[in-house]
């Protein structure tokens, strides 16, 4: 089990269910998302960005480092960041608001089913991701492969069901026993958006594939 980080309480991380809705931006290739609670209130945002230096290096050496900043309302304060680094073997890290690495995502190797492994900041294996990644239907399991930690799904029966007719809207649900684990919530929410924008083929990253087996 992950230990909660030392940080002030973050309202967006107090929720066990969040809805992620991708925003459409004309003439922009940057991914941008709204994060809503179960009532449809926007409680945060996730914005993709690339530094000017990274863009310059990218034109010379390949895909630049890219990051997604997760911010919460109403003051748009930074909660955490997901950052993709590397040219050939991409490395996707999760950093807290102070810039400390709290997690890492790695694609499964030699697996026809695909998916990702999740590690904490010390490199300990804390979760695996299995399911239909490119369809936003997958589950987070503890390393035992059986205990569910959370899930991402487009199947929603809540008050905002009509929003889920969009291909770019999905729910992120955290298992009740992890309600007081903000680090886990950051890793799960971060993975959901990263898979959608940094690690999938539509986001320009390398896909971990998908499996019909939950």
Backbone as CSV, one residue per row, in Angstrom:
resi,resn,N_x,N_y,N_z,CA_x,CA_y,CA_z,C_x,C_y,C_z
1,UNK,0.848,-1.200,0.000,0.000,0.000,0.000,0.876,1.241,0.000
2,UNK,0.480,2.225,-0.777,1.239,3.454,-0.842,0.908,4.353,0.335
3,UNK,1.891,5.067,0.820,1.693,6.003,1.920,1.341,7.368,1.360
4,UNK,0.313,8.050,1.902,-0.040,9.369,1.404,1.137,10.324,1.507
5,UNK,1.344,11.190,0.503,2.455,12.126,0.550,2.178,13.231,1.557
6,UNK,3.215,13.940,1.931,3.051,15.076,2.821,2.691,16.283,1.965
7,UNK,1.433,16.601,1.892,0.967,17.751,1.135,-0.358,18.197,1.727
8,UNK,-0.710,19.433,1.440,-1.975,19.930,1.967,-3.131,19.212,1.290
9,UNK,-4.275,19.200,1.916,-5.431,18.512,1.366,-5.812,19.116,0.020
10,UNK,-6.039,18.265,-0.942,-6.419,18.682,-2.283,-7.858,18.244,-2.525
11,UNK,-8.800,19.173,-2.641,-10.204,18.799,-2.852,-10.406,17.831,-4.014
12,UNK,-9.666,18.024,-5.113,-9.853,17.148,-6.269,-9.460,15.714,-5.942
13,UNK,-8.558,15.537,-4.960,-8.125,14.196,-4.575,-8.955,13.596,-3.452
14,UNK,-9.912,14.352,-2.953,-10.795,13.829,-1.916,-11.914,12.982,-2.519
15,UNK,-12.082,13.074,-3.836,-13.170,12.365,-4.511,-12.713,10.986,-4.964
16,UNK,-13.627,10.019,-4.913,-13.326,8.669,-5.364,-13.766,8.421,-6.801
17,UNK,-14.580,9.321,-7.327,-15.018,9.210,-8.718,-14.826,10.558,-9.396
18,UNK,-14.143,10.540,-10.523,-13.935,11.742,-11.323,-14.255,11.431,-12.778
19,UNK,-14.754,12.416,-13.476,-15.062,12.273,-14.902,-14.080,13.121,-15.694
20,UNK,-13.445,12.510,-16.676,-12.479,13.212,-17.525,-13.105,13.444,-18.894
21,UNK,-13.105,14.697,-19.316,-13.710,15.067,-20.602,-12.695,15.862,-21.419
22,UNK,-12.324,15.335,-22.560,-11.350,16.034,-23.395,-11.999,17.236,-24.063
23,UNK,-11.299,18.365,-24.019,-11.782,19.587,-24.654,-11.259,19.658,-26.078
24,UNK,-12.102,20.128,-26.976,-11.703,20.294,-28.367,-11.164,21.694,-28.578
25,UNK,-9.933,21.770,-29.089,-9.319,23.062,-29.370,-8.971,23.145,-30.849
26,UNK,-9.525,24.159,-31.505,-9.217,24.346,-32.912,-7.769,24.793,-33.084
27,UNK,-7.129,24.273,-34.137,-5.766,24.674,-34.497,-4.765,24.402,-33.381
28,UNK,-5.012,23.370,-32.586,-4.079,23.023,-31.520,-3.975,21.513,-31.417
29,UNK,-2.749,21.009,-31.345,-2.530,19.568,-31.207,-2.334,19.175,-29.744
30,UNK,-2.350,20.138,-28.836,-2.150,19.860,-27.418,-3.414,19.290,-26.790
31,UNK,-3.253,18.240,-26.024,-4.398,17.643,-25.345,-4.799,18.510,-24.157
32,UNK,-6.096,18.654,-23.965,-6.619,19.471,-22.875,-7.873,18.798,-22.334
33,UNK,-7.956,18.685,-21.005,-9.058,17.950,-20.392,-9.690,18.747,-19.250
34,UNK,-10.988,18.549,-19.072,-11.687,19.016,-17.877,-11.875,17.820,-16.955
35,UNK,-11.733,18.056,-15.659,-11.964,17.019,-14.660,-13.175,17.437,-13.848
36,UNK,-14.211,16.600,-13.851,-15.474,16.940,-13.221,-15.789,15.969,-12.090
37,UNK,-16.619,16.451,-11.147,-17.108,15.539,-10.118,-18.384,14.864,-10.614
38,UNK,-19.027,14.093,-9.752,-20.196,13.322,-10.175,-21.411,14.178,-10.509
39,UNK,-21.403,15.450,-10.100,-22.530,16.338,-10.393,-22.316,17.127,-11.680
40,UNK,-21.123,17.014,-12.276,-20.826,17.764,-13.487,-20.083,19.061,-13.246
41,UNK,-19.718,19.338,-12.003,-18.956,20.543,-11.674,-17.484,20.343,-12.026
42,UNK,-16.903,21.315,-12.714,-15.493,21.230,-13.063,-14.661,21.480,-11.812
43,UNK,-13.872,20.490,-11.420,-13.056,20.602,-10.210,-11.566,20.692,-10.532
44,UNK,-11.221,20.483,-11.803,-9.818,20.563,-12.177,-9.635,20.504,-13.672
45,UNK,-8.393,20.641,-14.105,-8.048,20.570,-15.518,-6.756,19.780,-15.676
46,UNK,-6.523,19.314,-16.889,-5.259,18.667,-17.241,-4.867,19.200,-18.611
47,UNK,-3.705,19.831,-18.676,-3.263,20.479,-19.911,-1.905,19.947,-20.329
48,UNK,-1.786,19.569,-21.596,-0.526,19.090,-22.127,0.343,20.269,-22.543
49,UNK,1.629,20.177,-22.272,2.534,21.255,-22.649,3.902,20.693,-22.987
50,UNK,4.637,21.431,-23.797,6.009,21.093,-24.154,6.820,22.372,-24.087
51,UNK,7.934,22.353,-23.388,8.740,23.557,-23.245,9.374,23.929,-24.577
52,UNK,9.659,25.224,-24.807,10.305,25.654,-26.055,11.622,24.919,-26.329
53,UNK,12.416,24.694,-25.275,13.686,23.993,-25.463,13.443,22.559,-25.910
54,UNK,12.449,21.915,-25.287,12.137,20.540,-25.664,11.660,20.465,-27.106
55,UNK,10.883,21.465,-27.528,10.421,21.497,-28.914,11.601,21.620,-29.867
56,UNK,12.554,22.485,-29.521,13.731,22.677,-30.372,14.538,21.385,-30.466
57,UNK,14.772,20.751,-29.311,15.513,19.491,-29.315,14.748,18.410,-30.063
58,UNK,13.421,18.464,-29.976,12.601,17.470,-30.653,12.731,17.533,-32.158
59,UNK,12.872,18.730,-32.706,13.027,18.859,-34.152,14.352,18.288,-34.616
60,UNK,15.327,18.213,-33.712,16.656,17.721,-34.071,16.857,16.256,-33.705
61,UNK,16.222,15.820,-32.604,16.538,14.499,-32.055,15.348,13.546,-31.956
62,UNK,14.158,14.000,-32.294,13.007,13.122,-32.182,11.952,13.722,-31.280
63,UNK,10.944,12.936,-30.899,9.827,13.447,-30.094,10.305,14.105,-28.806
64,UNK,9.837,15.331,-28.518,10.291,16.044,-27.320,9.642,15.529,-26.051
65,UNK,10.250,15.879,-24.928,9.624,15.573,-23.643,8.301,16.334,-23.557
66,UNK,7.295,15.678,-23.092,5.965,16.272,-23.014,5.412,16.029,-21.623
67,UNK,4.661,16.988,-21.108,4.088,16.814,-19.779,2.650,17.283,-19.751
68,UNK,1.909,16.751,-18.778,0.529,17.169,-18.544,0.450,17.658,-17.113
69,UNK,-0.004,18.888,-16.952,-0.145,19.476,-15.629,-1.591,19.347,-15.160
70,UNK,-1.766,18.782,-13.979,-3.089,18.628,-13.368,-3.268,19.745,-12.347
71,UNK,-4.277,20.559,-12.554,-4.546,21.692,-11.671,-5.979,21.611,-11.154
72,UNK,-6.200,22.217,-9.980,-7.534,22.166,-9.404,-8.146,23.554,-9.306
73,UNK,-9.464,23.574,-9.320,-10.220,24.803,-9.178,-10.394,25.106,-7.686
74,UNK,-10.612,26.377,-7.317,-10.834,27.509,-8.215,-9.580,28.303,-8.569
75,UNK,-8.442,27.982,-7.947,-7.267,28.837,-8.123,-6.265,28.298,-9.146
76,UNK,-6.604,27.171,-9.799,-5.710,26.558,-10.792,-4.336,26.206,-10.202
77,UNK,-4.300,25.870,-8.935,-3.032,25.478,-8.313,-2.617,24.100,-8.821
78,UNK,-1.308,23.905,-8.962,-0.773,22.649,-9.475,-0.937,21.544,-8.433
79,UNK,-1.474,20.408,-8.846,-1.638,19.246,-7.966,-0.531,18.224,-8.240
80,UNK,-0.357,17.876,-9.507,0.727,16.980,-9.895,0.935,17.055,-11.402
81,UNK,1.999,16.429,-11.876,2.366,16.466,-13.287,2.720,15.063,-13.764
82,UNK,2.328,14.744,-14.982,2.769,13.512,-15.637,3.691,13.923,-16.777
83,UNK,4.873,13.322,-16.814,5.896,13.749,-17.783,6.437,12.554,-18.553
84,UNK,6.433,12.667,-19.870,7.025,11.640,-20.721,8.398,12.102,-21.157
85,UNK,9.369,11.235,-20.959,10.740,11.567,-21.330,11.333,10.420,-22.143
86,UNK,12.403,10.730,-22.880,13.094,9.689,-23.636,12.727,9.712,-25.094
87,UNK,13.623,9.203,-25.910,13.432,9.229,-27.353,12.958,7.878,-27.876
88,UNK,13.680,6.821,-27.572,13.301,5.508,-28.070,12.479,4.753,-27.047
89,UNK,13.024,4.566,-25.853,12.298,3.897,-24.782,11.678,4.961,-23.888
90,UNK,10.428,5.280,-24.137,9.790,6.379,-23.428,9.594,6.042,-21.949
91,UNK,9.790,7.054,-21.129,9.667,6.928,-19.688,8.613,7.926,-19.231
92,UNK,7.583,7.444,-18.562,6.498,8.317,-18.127,6.500,8.365,-16.603
93,UNK,6.750,9.559,-16.066,6.872,9.759,-14.627,5.712,10.589,-14.101
94,UNK,5.421,10.422,-12.813,4.440,11.255,-12.110,5.190,12.050,-11.051
95,UNK,4.990,13.368,-11.043,5.669,14.234,-10.091,4.638,14.973,-9.246
96,UNK,4.911,15.141,-7.957,3.996,15.903,-7.123,4.166,17.401,-7.402
97,UNK,3.438,18.226,-6.674,3.451,19.669,-6.946,4.800,20.310,-6.652
98,UNK,5.661,19.599,-5.909,6.988,20.123,-5.603,8.051,19.603,-6.566
99,UNK,7.647,18.758,-7.511,8.587,18.242,-8.502,9.242,16.929,-8.144
100,UNK,8.856,16.320,-7.022,9.421,15.029,-6.630,8.715,13.901,-7.380
101,UNK,9.482,12.928,-7.869,8.911,11.798,-8.587,8.206,10.880,-7.594
102,UNK,6.916,10.628,-7.816,6.140,9.763,-6.922,5.675,8.495,-7.620
103,UNK,5.924,8.405,-8.942,5.474,7.219,-9.648,6.055,7.129,-11.038
104,UNK,5.898,5.937,-11.630,6.455,5.667,-12.950,5.583,4.628,-13.644
105,UNK,5.315,4.837,-14.935,4.562,3.873,-15.727,5.495,3.226,-16.745
106,UNK,5.413,1.901,-16.861,6.204,1.183,-17.847,5.316,0.191,-18.585
107,UNK,5.426,0.177,-19.919,4.655,-0.780,-20.707,5.143,-2.191,-20.425
108,UNK,4.210,-3.132,-20.393,4.575,-4.530,-20.193,5.369,-5.026,-21.393
109,UNK,6.425,-5.763,-21.129,7.249,-6.323,-22.195,6.862,-7.777,-22.443
110,UNK,6.978,-8.179,-23.705,6.742,-9.566,-24.089,5.352,-10.038,-23.674
111,UNK,4.384,-9.148,-23.774,3.007,-9.491,-23.404,2.081,-9.212,-24.575
112,UNK,1.413,-10.247,-25.081,0.481,-10.058,-26.182,-0.736,-9.265,-25.728
113,UNK,-1.066,-9.377,-24.446,-2.240,-8.674,-23.915,-1.976,-7.187,-23.733
114,UNK,-0.701,-6.791,-23.609,-0.390,-5.388,-23.411,-0.677,-4.940,-21.991
115,UNK,-0.689,-3.614,-21.794,-0.936,-3.066,-20.469,0.302,-2.383,-19.921
116,UNK,0.202,-1.926,-18.672,1.299,-1.198,-18.036,1.500,-1.668,-16.609
117,UNK,2.746,-1.509,-16.134,3.068,-1.671,-14.736,3.225,-0.280,-14.132
118,UNK,2.863,-0.144,-12.857,2.973,1.129,-12.149,3.922,0.943,-10.969
119,UNK,4.869,1.880,-10.830,5.857,1.826,-9.751,5.768,3.113,-8.935
120,UNK,6.123,3.032,-7.661,6.148,4.244,-6.844,7.472,4.969,-7.047
121,UNK,7.677,6.058,-6.324,8.871,6.868,-6.513,10.165,6.160,-6.164
122,UNK,10.072,5.107,-5.342,11.253,4.343,-4.952,11.511,3.161,-5.889
123,UNK,10.653,3.010,-6.895,10.825,1.922,-7.851,10.123,0.630,-7.484
124,UNK,9.294,0.662,-6.440,8.558,-0.536,-6.030,7.323,-0.725,-6.904
125,UNK,7.100,-1.956,-7.343,5.934,-2.279,-8.161,4.673,-2.203,-7.297
126,UNK,3.741,-1.306,-7.649,2.560,-1.102,-6.811,1.250,-1.428,-7.517
127,UNK,1.285,-1.562,-8.862,0.030,-1.826,-9.568,0.312,-2.273,-10.994
128,UNK,-0.698,-2.895,-11.580,-0.654,-3.177,-13.004,-1.980,-2.764,-13.618
129,UNK,-1.927,-2.431,-14.899,-3.106,-1.962,-15.619,-3.436,-2.980,-16.698
130,UNK,-4.686,-3.478,-16.685,-5.114,-4.465,-17.669,-6.475,-4.091,-18.217
131,UNK,-6.676,-4.393,-19.506,-7.979,-4.156,-20.112,-7.868,-3.593,-21.505
132,UNK,-8.933,-2.942,-21.943,-8.997,-2.364,-23.287,-8.546,-0.909,-23.211
133,UNK,-7.235,-0.708,-23.244,-6.687,0.623,-23.006,-7.154,1.640,-24.038
134,UNK,-7.158,1.275,-25.300,-7.502,2.231,-26.343,-8.996,2.528,-26.400
135,UNK,-9.774,1.766,-25.635,-11.221,1.999,-25.577,-11.644,2.585,-24.228
136,UNK,-10.664,2.982,-23.415,-10.930,3.549,-22.089,-11.777,2.619,-21.240
137,UNK,-11.412,1.335,-21.248,-12.080,0.323,-20.424,-10.996,-0.573,-19.823
138,UNK,-10.500,-0.227,-18.643,-9.438,-1.028,-18.048,-9.445,-0.875,-16.527
139,UNK,-8.690,-1.748,-15.880,-8.713,-1.843,-14.426,-7.301,-1.808,-13.866
140,UNK,-7.157,-1.211,-12.691,-5.893,-1.172,-11.955,-5.942,-2.247,-10.870
141,UNK,-4.930,-3.095,-10.831,-4.861,-4.151,-9.834,-3.601,-3.994,-8.994
142,UNK,-3.664,-4.456,-7.762,-2.463,-4.553,-6.953,-1.553,-5.610,-7.571
143,UNK,-0.268,-5.659,-7.171,0.671,-6.613,-7.785,0.230,-8.072,-7.729
144,UNK,-0.702,-8.402,-6.821,-1.175,-9.793,-6.771,-2.032,-10.141,-7.976
145,UNK,-2.397,-9.116,-8.758,-3.180,-9.338,-9.962,-4.644,-9.601,-9.727
146,UNK,-5.102,-9.527,-8.475,-6.487,-9.856,-8.143,-7.226,-8.705,-7.455
147,UNK,-6.531,-7.987,-6.559,-7.183,-6.943,-5.774,-7.322,-5.670,-6.595
148,UNK,-8.567,-5.244,-6.788,-8.827,-4.081,-7.635,-8.551,-2.783,-6.877
149,UNK,-7.863,-1.851,-7.551,-7.546,-0.548,-6.973,-8.397,0.569,-7.573
150,UNK,-8.827,0.379,-8.796,-9.620,1.392,-9.472,-9.859,0.973,-10.902
151,UNK,-10.661,1.761,-11.597,-10.946,1.424,-12.990,-11.262,2.679,-13.793
152,UNK,-11.114,2.558,-15.090,-11.495,3.601,-16.040,-12.538,2.995,-16.961
153,UNK,-13.635,3.695,-17.159,-14.715,3.126,-17.959,-15.551,4.218,-18.620
154,UNK,-16.099,3.888,-19.794,-17.039,4.779,-20.464,-18.477,4.402,-20.133
155,UNK,-18.648,3.331,-19.346,-19.980,2.901,-18.949,-20.346,3.607,-17.653
156,UNK,-21.320,4.465,-17.725,-21.641,5.342,-16.601,-23.145,5.419,-16.416
157,UNK,-23.594,5.273,-15.197,-25.030,5.307,-14.913,-25.383,6.495,-14.032
158,UNK,-24.448,7.439,-13.881,-24.673,8.587,-13.013,-25.480,9.688,-13.670
159,UNK,-25.503,10.847,-13.000,-26.325,11.963,-13.444,-25.877,12.529,-14.783
160,UNK,-24.615,12.290,-15.167,-24.094,12.847,-16.411,-24.014,11.815,-17.523
161,UNK,-24.903,10.840,-17.507,-24.845,9.736,-18.459,-24.826,10.230,-19.901
162,UNK,-25.547,11.323,-20.185,-25.615,11.819,-21.558,-24.259,12.290,-22.077
163,UNK,-23.362,12.688,-21.180,-22.035,13.137,-21.599,-21.208,12.002,-22.178
164,UNK,-21.535,10.769,-21.812,-20.707,9.632,-22.195,-21.009,9.135,-23.593
165,UNK,-21.816,9.879,-24.332,-21.974,9.584,-25.749,-20.752,10.069,-26.513
166,UNK,-19.959,10.940,-25.909,-18.728,11.429,-26.527,-17.630,10.398,-26.387
167,UNK,-16.827,10.253,-27.445,-15.729,9.284,-27.419,-14.616,9.716,-26.488
168,UNK,-14.632,10.979,-26.065,-13.531,11.510,-25.269,-13.929,11.803,-23.828
169,UNK,-14.896,11.062,-23.308,-15.325,11.222,-21.919,-15.326,9.864,-21.236
170,UNK,-14.741,9.796,-20.050,-14.708,8.540,-19.315,-14.629,8.827,-17.824
171,UNK,-15.015,7.836,-17.034,-14.995,7.964,-15.575,-13.780,7.254,-15.006
172,UNK,-13.196,7.862,-13.969,-12.088,7.269,-13.224,-12.604,6.996,-11.819
173,UNK,-12.632,5.735,-11.434,-13.192,5.353,-10.142,-12.124,4.694,-9.276
174,UNK,-12.034,5.144,-8.032,-11.061,4.634,-7.074,-11.750,3.678,-6.112
175,UNK,-11.114,2.554,-5.808,-11.692,1.585,-4.864,-11.879,2.248,-3.498
176,UNK,-12.995,1.970,-2.819,-13.309,2.625,-1.535,-12.204,2.508,-0.486
177,UNK,-11.495,1.397,-0.467,-10.457,1.221,0.559,-9.255,2.136,0.353
178,UNK,-9.210,2.819,-0.785,-8.101,3.729,-1.077,-8.527,5.193,-0.997
179,UNK,-9.659,5.444,-0.351,-10.214,6.798,-0.281,-9.259,7.799,0.356
180,UNK,-8.404,7.332,1.276,-7.497,8.239,1.982,-6.070,8.129,1.457
181,UNK,-5.919,7.706,0.205,-4.597,7.526,-0.398,-4.425,8.470,-1.592
182,UNK,-4.062,9.736,-1.354,-3.945,10.691,-2.453,-2.898,10.306,-3.491
183,UNK,-1.822,9.639,-3.072,-0.812,9.237,-4.048,-1.378,8.223,-5.029
184,UNK,-2.141,7.267,-4.522,-2.782,6.286,-5.399,-3.703,6.989,-6.385
185,UNK,-4.469,7.957,-5.899,-5.400,8.677,-6.767,-4.659,9.434,-7.864
186,UNK,-3.522,10.031,-7.521,-2.732,10.726,-8.534,-2.209,9.752,-9.579
187,UNK,-1.745,8.582,-9.142,-1.210,7.602,-10.079,-2.295,7.058,-11.003
188,UNK,-3.492,6.842,-10.481,-4.581,6.310,-11.298,-5.124,7.371,-12.244
189,UNK,-5.411,8.569,-11.729,-5.898,9.643,-12.589,-4.843,10.010,-13.626
190,UNK,-3.590,10.076,-13.198,-2.510,10.403,-14.123,-2.376,9.379,-15.226
191,UNK,-2.493,8.097,-14.880,-2.399,7.040,-15.883,-3.530,7.134,-16.891
192,UNK,-4.738,7.421,-16.408,-5.888,7.501,-17.308,-5.673,8.560,-18.387
193,UNK,-5.235,9.738,-17.973,-5.022,10.821,-18.945,-3.781,10.562,-19.788
194,UNK,-2.734,10.000,-19.179,-1.508,9.716,-19.923,-1.741,8.666,-20.998
195,UNK,-2.498,7.624,-20.677,-2.803,6.597,-21.664,-3.571,7.203,-22.821
196,UNK,-4.467,8.139,-22.508,-5.285,8.785,-23.531,-4.476,9.722,-24.413
197,UNK,-3.442,10.368,-23.856,-2.772,11.429,-24.609,-1.280,11.250,-24.831
198,UNK,-0.588,10.556,-23.940,0.869,10.424,-24.067,1.313,9.047,-24.508
199,UNK,0.573,8.002,-24.110,1.047,6.649,-24.348,0.252,5.893,-25.389
200,UNK,-0.805,6.503,-25.918,-1.600,5.827,-26.935,-1.190,6.313,-28.310
201,UNK,-1.583,5.577,-29.341,-1.226,5.949,-30.696,-1.874,7.261,-31.104
202,UNK,-3.076,7.539,-30.616,-3.721,8.789,-31.012,-3.079,9.984,-30.342
203,UNK,-2.331,9.732,-29.238,-1.656,10.823,-28.575,-0.207,10.955,-28.968
204,UNK,0.239,10.092,-29.892,1.579,10.218,-30.391,2.609,9.448,-29.610
205,UNK,2.180,8.682,-28.603,3.129,7.923,-27.812,3.127,6.475,-28.220
206,UNK,3.743,5.651,-27.402,3.784,4.223,-27.669,2.698,3.537,-26.887
207,UNK,1.921,2.717,-27.535,0.789,2.082,-26.878,1.194,0.817,-26.162
208,UNK,0.546,0.577,-25.030,0.770,-0.657,-24.312,-0.170,-1.756,-24.789
209,UNK,-0.923,-1.459,-25.849,-1.821,-2.454,-26.392,-3.079,-2.582,-25.565
210,UNK,-3.860,-3.617,-25.871,-5.066,-3.848,-25.107,-5.442,-5.312,-25.174
211,UNK,-6.225,-5.684,-24.205,-6.664,-7.086,-24.104,-8.146,-7.105,-23.836
212,UNK,-8.801,-8.133,-24.321,-10.220,-8.307,-24.027,-10.429,-8.947,-22.674
213,UNK,-9.329,-9.328,-22.017,-9.433,-9.947,-20.700,-9.313,-8.888,-19.629
214,UNK,-10.314,-8.794,-18.775,-10.262,-7.841,-17.679,-9.460,-8.436,-16.551
